[in-house]
């Protein structure tokens, strides 16, 4: 599994490539992913492994219907 630092490096590389190609919509989405992952890293400094996009989403939106966990 990749580390958060590795994932950020991958995102930044993809951002540079999208900006070079003039793909502004893709660049904007990648910038959002970078910000969300950096926010996740700030809230979980002891976490080394990169979370999935779904884990980041649920960390930012814990009350979303898709992120609720029910104990039976």
mmCIF file as Biopython writes it, N, C-alpha, C and O atoms, coordinates in Angstrom:
data_model
#
loop_
_atom_site.group_PDB
_atom_site.id
_atom_site.type_symbol
_atom_site.label_atom_id
_atom_site.label_alt_id
_atom_site.label_comp_id
_atom_site.label_asym_id
_atom_site.label_entity_id
_atom_site.label_seq_id
_atom_site.pdbx_PDB_ins_code
_atom_site.Cartn_x
_atom_site.Cartn_y
_atom_site.Cartn_z
_atom_site.occupancy
_atom_site.B_iso_or_equiv
_atom_site.auth_seq_id
_atom_site.auth_asym_id
_atom_site.pdbx_PDB_model_num
ATOM 1   N N  . UNK A ? 1  ? 0.842   -1.174 0.000   1.0 0.0 1  A 1 
ATOM 2   C CA . UNK A ? 1  ? 0.000   0.000  0.000   1.0 0.0 1  A 1 
ATOM 3   C C  . UNK A ? 1  ? 0.893   1.245  0.000   1.0 0.0 1  A 1 
ATOM 4   O O  . UNK A ? 1  ? 1.926   1.271  0.669   1.0 0.0 1  A 1 
ATOM 5   N N  . UNK A ? 2  ? 0.505   2.245  -0.730  1.0 0.0 2  A 1 
ATOM 6   C CA . UNK A ? 2  ? 1.288   3.477  -0.854  1.0 0.0 2  A 1 
ATOM 7   C C  . UNK A ? 2  ? 1.138   4.348  0.394   1.0 0.0 2  A 1 
ATOM 8   O O  . UNK A ? 2  ? 0.137   4.274  1.107   1.0 0.0 2  A 1 
ATOM 9   N N  . UNK A ? 3  ? 2.134   5.156  0.631   1.0 0.0 3  A 1 
ATOM 10  C CA . UNK A ? 3  ? 2.055   6.093  1.743   1.0 0.0 3  A 1 
ATOM 11  C C  . UNK A ? 3  ? 1.337   7.360  1.296   1.0 0.0 3  A 1 
ATOM 12  O O  . UNK A ? 3  ? 1.150   7.593  0.102   1.0 0.0 3  A 1 
ATOM 13  N N  . UNK A ? 4  ? 0.944   8.161  2.254   1.0 0.0 4  A 1 
ATOM 14  C CA . UNK A ? 4  ? 0.270   9.419  1.932   1.0 0.0 4  A 1 
ATOM 15  C C  . UNK A ? 4  ? 1.204   10.318 1.125   1.0 0.0 4  A 1 
ATOM 16  O O  . UNK A ? 4  ? 0.772   10.981 0.182   1.0 0.0 4  A 1 
ATOM 17  N N  . UNK A ? 5  ? 2.473   10.339 1.491   1.0 0.0 5  A 1 
ATOM 18  C CA . UNK A ? 5  ? 3.456   11.140 0.751   1.0 0.0 5  A 1 
ATOM 19  C C  . UNK A ? 5  ? 3.584   10.702 -0.704  1.0 0.0 5  A 1 
ATOM 20  O O  . UNK A ? 5  ? 3.678   11.534 -1.606  1.0 0.0 5  A 1 
ATOM 21  N N  . UNK A ? 6  ? 3.587   9.389  -0.922  1.0 0.0 6  A 1 
ATOM 22  C CA . UNK A ? 6  ? 3.651   8.861  -2.288  1.0 0.0 6  A 1 
ATOM 23  C C  . UNK A ? 6  ? 2.409   9.248  -3.083  1.0 0.0 6  A 1 
ATOM 24  O O  . UNK A ? 6  ? 2.498   9.610  -4.256  1.0 0.0 6  A 1 
ATOM 25  N N  . UNK A ? 7  ? 1.253   9.167  -2.432  1.0 0.0 7  A 1 
ATOM 26  C CA . UNK A ? 7  ? 0.007   9.513  -3.108  1.0 0.0 7  A 1 
ATOM 27  C C  . UNK A ? 7  ? -0.014  10.998 -3.463  1.0 0.0 7  A 1 
ATOM 28  O O  . UNK A ? 7  ? -0.449  11.367 -4.554  1.0 0.0 7  A 1 
ATOM 29  N N  . UNK A ? 8  ? 0.454   11.855 -2.547  1.0 0.0 8  A 1 
ATOM 30  C CA . UNK A ? 8  ? 0.520   13.290 -2.837  1.0 0.0 8  A 1 
ATOM 31  C C  . UNK A ? 8  ? 1.470   13.569 -4.000  1.0 0.0 8  A 1 
ATOM 32  O O  . UNK A ? 8  ? 1.186   14.420 -4.843  1.0 0.0 8  A 1 
ATOM 33  N N  . UNK A ? 9  ? 2.587   12.862 -4.048  1.0 0.0 9  A 1 
ATOM 34  C CA . UNK A ? 9  ? 3.535   13.021 -5.152  1.0 0.0 9  A 1 
ATOM 35  C C  . UNK A ? 9  ? 2.880   12.635 -6.480  1.0 0.0 9  A 1 
ATOM 36  O O  . UNK A ? 9  ? 3.055   13.321 -7.488  1.0 0.0 9  A 1 
ATOM 37  N N  . UNK A ? 10 ? 2.132   11.546 -6.474  1.0 0.0 10 A 1 
ATOM 38  C CA . UNK A ? 10 ? 1.424   11.103 -7.675  1.0 0.0 10 A 1 
ATOM 39  C C  . UNK A ? 10 ? 0.402   12.148 -8.113  1.0 0.0 10 A 1 
ATOM 40  O O  . UNK A ? 10 ? 0.321   12.487 -9.293  1.0 0.0 10 A 1 
ATOM 41  N N  . UNK A ? 11 ? -0.378  12.658 -7.160  1.0 0.0 11 A 1 
ATOM 42  C CA . UNK A ? 11 ? -1.374  13.688 -7.481  1.0 0.0 11 A 1 
ATOM 43  C C  . UNK A ? 11 ? -0.706  14.945 -8.046  1.0 0.0 11 A 1 
ATOM 44  O O  . UNK A ? 11 ? -1.188  15.517 -9.024  1.0 0.0 11 A 1 
ATOM 45  N N  . UNK A ? 12 ? 0.394   15.372 -7.437  1.0 0.0 12 A 1 
ATOM 46  C CA . UNK A ? 12 ? 1.073   16.591 -7.906  1.0 0.0 12 A 1 
ATOM 47  C C  . UNK A ? 12 ? 1.638   16.404 -9.308  1.0 0.0 12 A 1 
ATOM 48  O O  . UNK A ? 12 ? 1.616   17.332 -10.117 1.0 0.0 12 A 1 
ATOM 49  N N  . UNK A ? 13 ? 2.141   15.217 -9.596  1.0 0.0 13 A 1 
ATOM 50  C CA . UNK A ? 13 ? 2.640   14.916 -10.936 1.0 0.0 13 A 1 
ATOM 51  C C  . UNK A ? 13 ? 1.499   14.964 -11.952 1.0 0.0 13 A 1 
ATOM 52  O O  . UNK A ? 13 ? 1.650   15.525 -13.037 1.0 0.0 13 A 1 
ATOM 53  N N  . UNK A ? 14 ? 0.376   14.382 -11.597 1.0 0.0 14 A 1 
ATOM 54  C CA . UNK A ? 14 ? -0.796  14.398 -12.481 1.0 0.0 14 A 1 
ATOM 55  C C  . UNK A ? 14 ? -1.315  15.819 -12.668 1.0 0.0 14 A 1 
ATOM 56  O O  . UNK A ? 14 ? -1.783  16.173 -13.750 1.0 0.0 14 A 1 
ATOM 57  N N  . UNK A ? 15 ? -1.235  16.627 -11.623 1.0 0.0 15 A 1 
ATOM 58  C CA . UNK A ? 15 ? -1.663  18.027 -11.709 1.0 0.0 15 A 1 
ATOM 59  C C  . UNK A ? 15 ? -0.788  18.797 -12.688 1.0 0.0 15 A 1 
ATOM 60  O O  . UNK A ? 15 ? -1.301  19.549 -13.516 1.0 0.0 15 A 1 
ATOM 61  N N  . UNK A ? 16 ? 0.515   18.620 -12.604 1.0 0.0 16 A 1 
ATOM 62  C CA . UNK A ? 16 ? 1.444   19.284 -13.513 1.0 0.0 16 A 1 
ATOM 63  C C  . UNK A ? 16 ? 1.162   18.881 -14.954 1.0 0.0 16 A 1 
ATOM 64  O O  . UNK A ? 16 ? 1.176   19.719 -15.856 1.0 0.0 16 A 1 
ATOM 65  N N  . UNK A ? 17 ? 0.908   17.600 -15.163 1.0 0.0 17 A 1 
ATOM 66  C CA . UNK A ? 17 ? 0.620   17.094 -16.507 1.0 0.0 17 A 1 
ATOM 67  C C  . UNK A ? 17 ? -0.692  17.675 -17.044 1.0 0.0 17 A 1 
ATOM 68  O O  . UNK A ? 17 ? -0.764  18.078 -18.204 1.0 0.0 17 A 1 
ATOM 69  N N  . UNK A ? 18 ? -1.724  17.717 -16.202 1.0 0.0 18 A 1 
ATOM 70  C CA . UNK A ? 18 ? -3.018  18.255 -16.641 1.0 0.0 18 A 1 
ATOM 71  C C  . UNK A ? 18 ? -2.912  19.744 -16.958 1.0 0.0 18 A 1 
ATOM 72  O O  . UNK A ? 18 ? -3.500  20.217 -17.931 1.0 0.0 18 A 1 
ATOM 73  N N  . UNK A ? 19 ? -2.171  20.475 -16.146 1.0 0.0 19 A 1 
ATOM 74  C CA . UNK A ? 19 ? -1.996  21.912 -16.404 1.0 0.0 19 A 1 
ATOM 75  C C  . UNK A ? 19 ? -1.216  22.144 -17.691 1.0 0.0 19 A 1 
ATOM 76  O O  . UNK A ? 19 ? -1.516  23.072 -18.442 1.0 0.0 19 A 1 
ATOM 77  N N  . UNK A ? 20 ? -0.216  21.305 -17.949 1.0 0.0 20 A 1 
ATOM 78  C CA . UNK A ? 20 ? 0.579   21.441 -19.168 1.0 0.0 20 A 1 
ATOM 79  C C  . UNK A ? 20 ? -0.259  21.181 -20.416 1.0 0.0 20 A 1 
ATOM 80  O O  . UNK A ? 20 ? -0.022  21.779 -21.465 1.0 0.0 20 A 1 
ATOM 81  N N  . UNK A ? 21 ? -1.237  20.291 -20.298 1.0 0.0 21 A 1 
ATOM 82  C CA . UNK A ? 21 ? -2.118  19.975 -21.424 1.0 0.0 21 A 1 
ATOM 83  C C  . UNK A ? 21 ? -3.301  20.936 -21.531 1.0 0.0 21 A 1 
ATOM 84  O O  . UNK A ? 21 ? -4.075  20.867 -22.485 1.0 0.0 21 A 1 
ATOM 85  N N  . UNK A ? 22 ? -3.441  21.830 -20.554 1.0 0.0 22 A 1 
ATOM 86  C CA . UNK A ? 22 ? -4.546  22.781 -20.576 1.0 0.0 22 A 1 
ATOM 87  C C  . UNK A ? 22 ? -5.881  22.182 -20.157 1.0 0.0 22 A 1 
ATOM 88  O O  . UNK A ? 22 ? -6.935  22.726 -20.487 1.0 0.0 22 A 1 
ATOM 89  N N  . UNK A ? 23 ? -5.848  21.082 -19.443 1.0 0.0 23 A 1 
ATOM 90  C CA . UNK A ? 23 ? -7.064  20.424 -18.984 1.0 0.0 23 A 1 
ATOM 91  C C  . UNK A ? 23 ? -7.452  20.982 -17.613 1.0 0.0 23 A 1 
ATOM 92  O O  . UNK A ? 23 ? -7.144  20.393 -16.576 1.0 0.0 23 A 1 
ATOM 93  N N  . UNK A ? 24 ? -8.127  22.115 -17.631 1.0 0.0 24 A 1 
ATOM 94  C CA . UNK A ? 24 ? -8.423  22.842 -16.405 1.0 0.0 24 A 1 
ATOM 95  C C  . UNK A ? 24 ? -9.382  22.095 -15.479 1.0 0.0 24 A 1 
ATOM 96  O O  . UNK A ? 24 ? -9.206  22.122 -14.261 1.0 0.0 24 A 1 
ATOM 97  N N  . UNK A ? 25 ? -10.385 21.435 -16.033 1.0 0.0 25 A 1 
ATOM 98  C CA . UNK A ? 25 ? -11.349 20.709 -15.195 1.0 0.0 25 A 1 
ATOM 99  C C  . UNK A ? 25 ? -10.658 19.579 -14.424 1.0 0.0 25 A 1 
ATOM 100 O O  . UNK A ? 25 ? -10.914 19.374 -13.238 1.0 0.0 25 A 1 
ATOM 101 N N  . UNK A ? 26 ? -9.787  18.860 -15.111 1.0 0.0 26 A 1 
ATOM 102 C CA . UNK A ? 26 ? -9.055  17.772 -14.463 1.0 0.0 26 A 1 
ATOM 103 C C  . UNK A ? 26 ? -8.102  18.332 -13.414 1.0 0.0 26 A 1 
ATOM 104 O O  . UNK A ? 26 ? -7.982  17.777 -12.322 1.0 0.0 26 A 1 
ATOM 105 N N  . UNK A ? 27 ? -7.426  19.429 -13.743 1.0 0.0 27 A 1 
ATOM 106 C CA . UNK A ? 27 ? -6.500  20.056 -12.798 1.0 0.0 27 A 1 
ATOM 107 C C  . UNK A ? 27 ? -7.236  20.511 -11.540 1.0 0.0 27 A 1 
ATOM 108 O O  . UNK A ? 27 ? -6.722  20.360 -10.432 1.0 0.0 27 A 1 
ATOM 109 N N  . UNK A ? 28 ? -8.427  21.061 -11.704 1.0 0.0 28 A 1 
ATOM 110 C CA . UNK A ? 28 ? -9.211  21.516 -10.557 1.0 0.0 28 A 1 
ATOM 111 C C  . UNK A ? 28 ? -9.584  20.336 -9.660  1.0 0.0 28 A 1 
ATOM 112 O O  . UNK A ? 28 ? -9.504  20.439 -8.436  1.0 0.0 28 A 1 
ATOM 113 N N  . UNK A ? 29 ? -9.990  19.219 -10.261 1.0 0.0 29 A 1 
ATOM 114 C CA . UNK A ? 29 ? -10.344 18.018 -9.498  1.0 0.0 29 A 1 
ATOM 115 C C  . UNK A ? 29 ? -9.132  17.474 -8.748  1.0 0.0 29 A 1 
ATOM 116 O O  . UNK A ? 29 ? -9.249  17.075 -7.590  1.0 0.0 29 A 1 
ATOM 117 N N  . UNK A ? 30 ? -7.985  17.456 -9.391  1.0 0.0 30 A 1 
ATOM 118 C CA . UNK A ? 30 ? -6.772  16.953 -8.740  1.0 0.0 30 A 1 
ATOM 119 C C  . UNK A ? 30 ? -6.369  17.875 -7.596  1.0 0.0 30 A 1 
ATOM 120 O O  . UNK A ? 30 ? -5.947  17.399 -6.542  1.0 0.0 30 A 1 
ATOM 121 N N  . UNK A ? 31 ? -6.493  19.190 -7.786  1.0 0.0 31 A 1 
ATOM 122 C CA . UNK A ? 31 ? -6.186  20.130 -6.694  1.0 0.0 31 A 1 
ATOM 123 C C  . UNK A ? 31 ? -7.091  19.875 -5.493  1.0 0.0 31 A 1 
ATOM 124 O O  . UNK A ? 31 ? -6.646  19.969 -4.349  1.0 0.0 31 A 1 
ATOM 125 N N  . UNK A ? 32 ? -8.359  19.552 -5.747  1.0 0.0 32 A 1 
ATOM 126 C CA . UNK A ? 32 ? -9.299  19.237 -4.669  1.0 0.0 32 A 1 
ATOM 127 C C  . UNK A ? 32 ? -8.861  17.963 -3.943  1.0 0.0 32 A 1 
ATOM 128 O O  . UNK A ? 32 ? -8.908  17.902 -2.714  1.0 0.0 32 A 1 
ATOM 129 N N  . UNK A ? 33 ? -8.435  16.949 -4.699  1.0 0.0 33 A 1 
ATOM 130 C CA . UNK A ? 33 ? -7.973  15.700 -4.094  1.0 0.0 33 A 1 
ATOM 131 C C  . UNK A ? 33 ? -6.734  15.935 -3.236  1.0 0.0 33 A 1 
ATOM 132 O O  . UNK A ? 33 ? -6.605  15.358 -2.156  1.0 0.0 33 A 1 
ATOM 133 N N  . UNK A ? 34 ? -5.826  16.780 -3.715  1.0 0.0 34 A 1 
ATOM 134 C CA . UNK A ? 34 ? -4.618  17.105 -2.946  1.0 0.0 34 A 1 
ATOM 135 C C  . UNK A ? 34 ? -5.003  17.776 -1.637  1.0 0.0 34 A 1 
ATOM 136 O O  . UNK A ? 34 ? -4.495  17.409 -0.577  1.0 0.0 34 A 1 
ATOM 137 N N  . UNK A ? 35 ? -5.895  18.753 -1.704  1.0 0.0 35 A 1 
ATOM 138 C CA . UNK A ? 35 ? -6.323  19.474 -0.499  1.0 0.0 35 A 1 
ATOM 139 C C  . UNK A ? 35 ? -6.984  18.521 0.494   1.0 0.0 35 A 1 
ATOM 140 O O  . UNK A ? 35 ? -6.692  18.573 1.688   1.0 0.0 35 A 1 
ATOM 141 N N  . UNK A ? 36 ? -7.868  17.656 0.011   1.0 0.0 36 A 1 
ATOM 142 C CA . UNK A ? 36 ? -8.553  16.722 0.898   1.0 0.0 36 A 1 
ATOM 143 C C  . UNK A ? 36 ? -7.584  15.739 1.541   1.0 0.0 36 A 1 
ATOM 144 O O  . UNK A ? 36 ? -7.723  15.417 2.721   1.0 0.0 36 A 1 
ATOM 145 N N  . UNK A ? 37 ? -6.606  15.258 0.782   1.0 0.0 37 A 1 
ATOM 146 C CA . UNK A ? 37 ? -5.621  14.335 1.340   1.0 0.0 37 A 1 
ATOM 147 C C  . UNK A ? 37 ? -4.719  15.037 2.350   1.0 0.0 37 A 1 
ATOM 148 O O  . UNK A ? 37 ? -4.361  14.450 3.371   1.0 0.0 37 A 1 
ATOM 149 N N  . UNK A ? 38 ? -4.351  16.276 2.079   1.0 0.0 38 A 1 
ATOM 150 C CA . UNK A ? 38 ? -3.551  17.042 3.050   1.0 0.0 38 A 1 
ATOM 151 C C  . UNK A ? 38 ? -4.350  17.298 4.325   1.0 0.0 38 A 1 
ATOM 152 O O  . UNK A ? 38 ? -3.799  17.244 5.424   1.0 0.0 38 A 1 
ATOM 153 N N  . UNK A ? 39 ? -5.648  17.578 4.183   1.0 0.0 39 A 1 
ATOM 154 C CA . UNK A ? 39 ? -6.506  17.756 5.356   1.0 0.0 39 A 1 
ATOM 155 C C  . UNK A ? 39 ? -6.595  16.461 6.154   1.0 0.0 39 A 1 
ATOM 156 O O  . UNK A ? 39 ? -6.535  16.480 7.384   1.0 0.0 39 A 1 
ATOM 157 N N  . UNK A ? 40 ? -6.739  15.335 5.455   1.0 0.0 40 A 1 
ATOM 158 C CA . UNK A ? 40 ? -6.781  14.026 6.113   1.0 0.0 40 A 1 
ATOM 159 C C  . UNK A ? 40 ? -5.480  13.791 6.874   1.0 0.0 40 A 1 
ATOM 160 O O  . UNK A ? 40 ? -5.492  13.337 8.018   1.0 0.0 40 A 1 
ATOM 161 N N  . UNK A ? 41 ? -4.361  14.103 6.231   1.0 0.0 41 A 1 
ATOM 162 C CA . UNK A ? 41 ? -3.047  13.903 6.856   1.0 0.0 41 A 1 
ATOM 163 C C  . UNK A ? 41 ? -2.895  14.781 8.098   1.0 0.0 41 A 1 
ATOM 164 O O  . UNK A ? 41 ? -2.300  14.357 9.089   1.0 0.0 41 A 1 
ATOM 165 N N  . UNK A ? 42 ? -3.428  15.994 8.049   1.0 0.0 42 A 1 
ATOM 166 C CA . UNK A ? 42 ? -3.339  16.890 9.203   1.0 0.0 42 A 1 
ATOM 167 C C  . UNK A ? 42 ? -4.172  16.363 10.380  1.0 0.0 42 A 1 
ATOM 168 O O  . UNK A ? 42 ? -3.782  16.517 11.537  1.0 0.0 42 A 1 
ATOM 169 N N  . UNK A ? 43 ? -5.313  15.746 10.080  1.0 0.0 43 A 1 
ATOM 170 C CA . UNK A ? 43 ? -6.170  15.210 11.141  1.0 0.0 43 A 1 
ATOM 171 C C  . UNK A ? 43 ? -5.686  13.865 11.661  1.0 0.0 43 A 1 
ATOM 172 O O  . UNK A ? 43 ? -6.016  13.476 12.781  1.0 0.0 43 A 1 
ATOM 173 N N  . UNK A ? 44 ? -4.910  13.156 10.858  1.0 0.0 44 A 1 
ATOM 174 C CA . UNK A ? 44 ? -4.418  11.821 11.231  1.0 0.0 44 A 1 
ATOM 175 C C  . UNK A ? 44 ? -2.905  11.757 11.028  1.0 0.0 44 A 1 
ATOM 176 O O  . UNK A ? 44 ? -2.433  11.046 10.141  1.0 0.0 44 A 1 
ATOM 177 N N  . UNK A ? 45 ? -2.137  12.492 11.840  1.0 0.0 45 A 1 
ATOM 178 C CA . UNK A ? 45 ? -0.682  12.555 11.633  1.0 0.0 45 A 1 
ATOM 179 C C  . UNK A ? 45 ? 0.033   11.222 11.840  1.0 0.0 45 A 1 
ATOM 180 O O  . UNK A ? 45 ? 1.131   11.026 11.320  1.0 0.0 45 A 1 
ATOM 181 N N  . UNK A ? 46 ? -0.572  10.309 12.586  1.0 0.0 46 A 1 
ATOM 182 C CA . UNK A ? 46 ? 0.075   9.017  12.828  1.0 0.0 46 A 1 
ATOM 183 C C  . UNK A ? 46 ? -0.230  7.991  11.737  1.0 0.0 46 A 1 
ATOM 184 O O  . UNK A ? 46 ? 0.340   6.900  11.737  1.0 0.0 46 A 1 
ATOM 185 N N  . UNK A ? 47 ? -1.119  8.330  10.814  1.0 0.0 47 A 1 
ATOM 186 C CA . UNK A ? 47 ? -1.495  7.432  9.712   1.0 0.0 47 A 1 
ATOM 187 C C  . UNK A ? 47 ? -0.427  7.499  8.618   1.0 0.0 47 A 1 
ATOM 188 O O  . UNK A ? 47 ? -0.113  8.579  8.116   1.0 0.0 47 A 1 
ATOM 189 N N  . UNK A ? 48 ? 0.126   6.348  8.253   1.0 0.0 48 A 1 
ATOM 190 C CA . UNK A ? 48 ? 1.179   6.317  7.244   1.0 0.0 48 A 1 
ATOM 191 C C  . UNK A ? 48 ? 0.653   5.884  5.877   1.0 0.0 48 A 1 
ATOM 192 O O  . UNK A ? 48 ? 1.070   6.419  4.849   1.0 0.0 48 A 1 
ATOM 193 N N  . UNK A ? 49 ? -0.260  4.919  5.869   1.0 0.0 49 A 1 
ATOM 194 C CA . UNK A ? 49 ? -0.786  4.401  4.605   1.0 0.0 49 A 1 
ATOM 195 C C  . UNK A ? 49 ? -1.810  5.358  4.019   1.0 0.0 49 A 1 
ATOM 196 O O  . UNK A ? 49 ? -2.614  5.950  4.740   1.0 0.0 49 A 1 
ATOM 197 N N  . UNK A ? 50 ? -1.768  5.500  2.706   1.0 0.0 50 A 1 
ATOM 198 C CA . UNK A ? 50 ? -2.708  6.384  2.014   1.0 0.0 50 A 1 
ATOM 199 C C  . UNK A ? 50 ? -4.119  5.804  2.099   1.0 0.0 50 A 1 
ATOM 200 O O  . UNK A ? 50 ? -4.321  4.619  1.834   1.0 0.0 50 A 1 
ATOM 201 N N  . UNK A ? 51 ? -5.078  6.622  2.461   1.0 0.0 51 A 1 
ATOM 202 C CA . UNK A ? 51 ? -6.456  6.145  2.509   1.0 0.0 51 A 1 
ATOM 203 C C  . UNK A ? 51 ? -7.059  6.102  1.106   1.0 0.0 51 A 1 
ATOM 204 O O  . UNK A ? 51 ? -6.548  6.732  0.180   1.0 0.0 51 A 1 
ATOM 205 N N  . UNK A ? 52 ? -8.127  5.368  0.966   1.0 0.0 52 A 1 
ATOM 206 C CA . UNK A ? 52 ? -8.838  5.349  -0.312  1.0 0.0 52 A 1 
ATOM 207 C C  . UNK A ? 52 ? -9.612  6.670  -0.446  1.0 0.0 52 A 1 
ATOM 208 O O  . UNK A ? 52 ? -9.862  7.340  0.556   1.0 0.0 52 A 1 
ATOM 209 N N  . UNK A ? 53 ? -9.982  7.040  -1.647  1.0 0.0 53 A 1 
ATOM 210 C CA . UNK A ? 53 ? -10.804 8.248  -1.811  1.0 0.0 53 A 1 
ATOM 211 C C  . UNK A ? 53 ? -12.093 8.182  -0.996  1.0 0.0 53 A 1 
ATOM 212 O O  . UNK A ? 53 ? -12.566 9.207  -0.507  1.0 0.0 53 A 1 
ATOM 213 N N  . UNK A ? 54 ? -12.666 6.986  -0.845  1.0 0.0 54 A 1 
ATOM 214 C CA . UNK A ? 54 ? -13.883 6.834  -0.045  1.0 0.0 54 A 1 
ATOM 215 C C  . UNK A ? 54 ? -13.603 7.113  1.430   1.0 0.0 54 A 1 
ATOM 216 O O  . UNK A ? 54 ? -14.419 7.745  2.101   1.0 0.0 54 A 1 
ATOM 217 N N  . UNK A ? 55 ? -12.468 6.653  1.942   1.0 0.0 55 A 1 
ATOM 218 C CA . UNK A ? 55 ? -12.102 6.922  3.332   1.0 0.0 55 A 1 
ATOM 219 C C  . UNK A ? 55 ? -11.919 8.413  3.572   1.0 0.0 55 A 1 
ATOM 220 O O  . UNK A ? 55 ? -12.330 8.936  4.608   1.0 0.0 55 A 1 
ATOM 221 N N  . UNK A ? 56 ? -11.303 9.095  2.616   1.0 0.0 56 A 1 
ATOM 222 C CA . UNK A ? 56 ? -11.124 10.550 2.737   1.0 0.0 56 A 1 
ATOM 223 C C  . UNK A ? 56 ? -12.486 11.232 2.727   1.0 0.0 56 A 1 
ATOM 224 O O  . UNK A ? 56 ? -12.740 12.127 3.532   1.0 0.0 56 A 1 
ATOM 225 N N  . UNK A ? 57 ? -13.366 10.810 1.814   1.0 0.0 57 A 1 
ATOM 226 C CA . UNK A ? 57 ? -14.700 11.385 1.732   1.0 0.0 57 A 1 
ATOM 227 C C  . UNK A ? 57 ? -15.444 11.217 3.058   1.0 0.0 57 A 1 
ATOM 228 O O  . UNK A ? 57 ? -16.035 12.172 3.562   1.0 0.0 57 A 1 
ATOM 229 N N  . UNK A ? 58 ? -15.419 10.020 3.616   1.0 0.0 58 A 1 
ATOM 230 C CA . UNK A ? 58 ? -16.130 9.774  4.868   1.0 0.0 58 A 1 
ATOM 231 C C  . UNK A ? 58 ? -15.490 10.504 6.043   1.0 0.0 58 A 1 
ATOM 232 O O  . UNK A ? 58 ? -16.180 10.877 6.992   1.0 0.0 58 A 1 
ATOM 233 N N  . UNK A ? 59 ? -14.188 10.707 5.987   1.0 0.0 59 A 1 
ATOM 234 C CA . UNK A ? 59 ? -13.530 11.479 7.033   1.0 0.0 59 A 1 
ATOM 235 C C  . UNK A ? 59 ? -14.011 12.924 7.004   1.0 0.0 59 A 1 
ATOM 236 O O  . UNK A ? 59 ? -14.176 13.553 8.050   1.0 0.0 59 A 1 
ATOM 237 N N  . UNK A ? 60 ? -14.235 13.444 5.806   1.0 0.0 60 A 1 
ATOM 238 C CA . UNK A ? 60 ? -14.711 14.822 5.652   1.0 0.0 60 A 1 
ATOM 239 C C  . UNK A ? 60 ? -16.222 14.935 5.829   1.0 0.0 60 A 1 
ATOM 240 O O  . UNK A ? 60 ? -16.721 15.999 6.195   1.0 0.0 60 A 1 
ATOM 241 N N  . UNK A ? 61 ? -16.958 13.851 5.575   1.0 0.0 61 A 1 
ATOM 242 C CA . UNK A ? 61 ? -18.426 13.862 5.616   1.0 0.0 61 A 1 
ATOM 243 C C  . UNK A ? 61 ? -18.954 12.675 6.419   1.0 0.0 61 A 1 
ATOM 244 O O  . UNK A ? 61 ? -19.604 11.796 5.852   1.0 0.0 61 A 1 
ATOM 245 N N  . UNK A ? 62 ? -18.691 12.629 7.724   1.0 0.0 62 A 1 
ATOM 246 C CA . UNK A ? 62 ? -19.063 11.438 8.499   1.0 0.0 62 A 1 
ATOM 247 C C  . UNK A ? 62 ? -20.568 11.189 8.583   1.0 0.0 62 A 1 
ATOM 248 O O  . UNK A ? 62 ? -20.985 10.058 8.834   1.0 0.0 62 A 1 
ATOM 249 N N  . UNK A ? 63 ? -21.377 12.198 8.383   1.0 0.0 63 A 1 
ATOM 250 C CA . UNK A ? 63 ? -22.825 11.998 8.486   1.0 0.0 63 A 1 
ATOM 251 C C  . UNK A ? 63 ? -23.479 11.668 7.150   1.0 0.0 63 A 1 
ATOM 252 O O  . UNK A ? 63 ? -24.698 11.503 7.091   1.0 0.0 63 A 1 
ATOM 253 N N  . UNK A ? 64 ? -22.708 11.568 6.089   1.0 0.0 64 A 1 
ATOM 254 C CA . UNK A ? 64 ? -23.263 11.187 4.801   1.0 0.0 64 A 1 
ATOM 255 C C  . UNK A ? 64 ? -23.852 9.789  4.892   1.0 0.0 64 A 1 
ATOM 256 O O  . UNK A ? 64 ? -23.305 8.925  5.577   1.0 0.0 64 A 1 
ATOM 257 N N  . UNK A ? 65 ? -24.950 9.565  4.212   1.0 0.0 65 A 1 
ATOM 258 C CA . UNK A ? 65 ? -25.655 8.281  4.271   1.0 0.0 65 A 1 
ATOM 259 C C  . UNK A ? 65 ? -24.752 7.109  3.887   1.0 0.0 65 A 1 
ATOM 260 O O  . UNK A ? 65 ? -24.926 6.008  4.411   1.0 0.0 65 A 1 
ATOM 261 N N  . UNK A ? 66 ? -23.811 7.319  3.001   1.0 0.0 66 A 1 
ATOM 262 C CA . UNK A ? 66 ? -22.911 6.249  2.575   1.0 0.0 66 A 1 
ATOM 263 C C  . UNK A ? 66 ? -21.826 5.942  3.588   1.0 0.0 66 A 1 
ATOM 264 O O  . UNK A ? 66 ? -21.149 4.919  3.483   1.0 0.0 66 A 1 
ATOM 265 N N  . UNK A ? 67 ? -21.655 6.819  4.571   1.0 0.0 67 A 1 
ATOM 266 C CA . UNK A ? 67 ? -20.572 6.643  5.550   1.0 0.0 67 A 1 
ATOM 267 C C  . UNK A ? 67 ? -21.054 6.201  6.917   1.0 0.0 67 A 1 
ATOM 268 O O  . UNK A ? 67 ? -20.241 5.923  7.798   1.0 0.0 67 A 1 
ATOM 269 N N  . UNK A ? 68 ? -22.356 6.132  7.110   1.0 0.0 68 A 1 
ATOM 270 C CA . UNK A ? 68 ? -22.893 5.746  8.397   1.0 0.0 68 A 1 
ATOM 271 C C  . UNK A ? 68 ? -22.641 4.270  8.660   1.0 0.0 68 A 1 
ATOM 272 O O  . UNK A ? 68 ? -22.751 3.437  7.760   1.0 0.0 68 A 1 
ATOM 273 N N  . UNK A ? 69 ? -22.305 3.964  9.889   1.0 0.0 69 A 1 
ATOM 274 C CA . UNK A ? 69 ? -22.051 2.586  10.314  1.0 0.0 69 A 1 
ATOM 275 C C  . UNK A ? 69 ? -23.061 2.246  11.393  1.0 0.0 69 A 1 
ATOM 276 O O  . UNK A ? 69 ? -23.208 2.978  12.372  1.0 0.0 69 A 1 
ATOM 277 N N  . UNK A ? 70 ? -23.744 1.150  11.213  1.0 0.0 70 A 1 
ATOM 278 C CA . UNK A ? 70 ? -24.759 0.721  12.180  1.0 0.0 70 A 1 
ATOM 279 C C  . UNK A ? 70 ? -24.294 -0.513 12.903  1.0 0.0 70 A 1 
ATOM 280 O O  . UNK A ? 70 ? -23.824 -1.469 12.286  1.0 0.0 70 A 1 
ATOM 281 N N  . UNK A ? 71 ? -24.424 -0.494 14.209  1.0 0.0 71 A 1 
ATOM 282 C CA . UNK A ? 71 ? -24.102 -1.671 15.028  1.0 0.0 71 A 1 
ATOM 283 C C  . UNK A ? 71 ? -25.394 -2.434 15.286  1.0 0.0 71 A 1 
ATOM 284 O O  . UNK A ? 71 ? -26.357 -1.885 15.822  1.0 0.0 71 A 1 
ATOM 285 N N  . UNK A ? 72 ? -25.403 -3.673 14.907  1.0 0.0 72 A 1 
ATOM 286 C CA . UNK A ? 72 ? -26.604 -4.496 15.121  1.0 0.0 72 A 1 
ATOM 287 C C  . UNK A ? 72 ? -26.499 -5.272 16.389  1.0 0.0 72 A 1 
ATOM 288 O O  . UNK A ? 72 ? -27.415 -6.019 16.734  1.0 0.0 72 A 1 
#
